[in-house]
Amino acid sequence: MGRFGQKLAASIVGAVAASGMAFAAPADNVAKGRAIAFSTAQGNCLACHKIPGGELPGEIGPDLAGLKTRYPNRADIVAILQDETRRNPLTAMPPFGRDRLLTQQEIQDVVDFLETL
Ligand code: HEC
């Protein structure tokens, strides 16, 4: 695309990021979180949860659509991903943070994605 094209693309991305998304997570963190959540090798959240945009979901856990309206505090969502056994010792949900199934950065990215649902 050439130097000018790259600069132009970068400024468009910057402008999009600066507009309308003032309080939202950066788009690439959301995209990373979505990929982690949907990957069978990583979060594999679709094995148990219906998630908008995800295919062939399981029905072991609740539908995650509109999650932010149920959990307005980000810390509550992070805590569920860290170790849901603290709220429910019998949960089927793996303790992603506690057992290091995901890194702390991956958990933050997944939460960025979940907050867009
Ligand atoms: C093996 C099944 C399973 C997997 C895999 C799983 N979960 Fe869960 N999840 C559950 C169950 C069951 C619940 C219901 C609450 C409980 O059991 O304590 C739950 C609850 C939740 C909740 C709270 C929802 C609400 O409305 O209260 C969130 C958020 C959540 N899971 C996110 C995720 C994410 C993100 C992933 C992937 C990184 C994931 N879960 C992977 C089974 C699973």
Residues whose N, C-alpha, C, O or C-beta is under 5 A from the ligand:
A	BS01	HEC	G43 N44 C45 A47 C48 I60 G61 P62 D63 I80 E84 N88 T91 A92 M93 P94
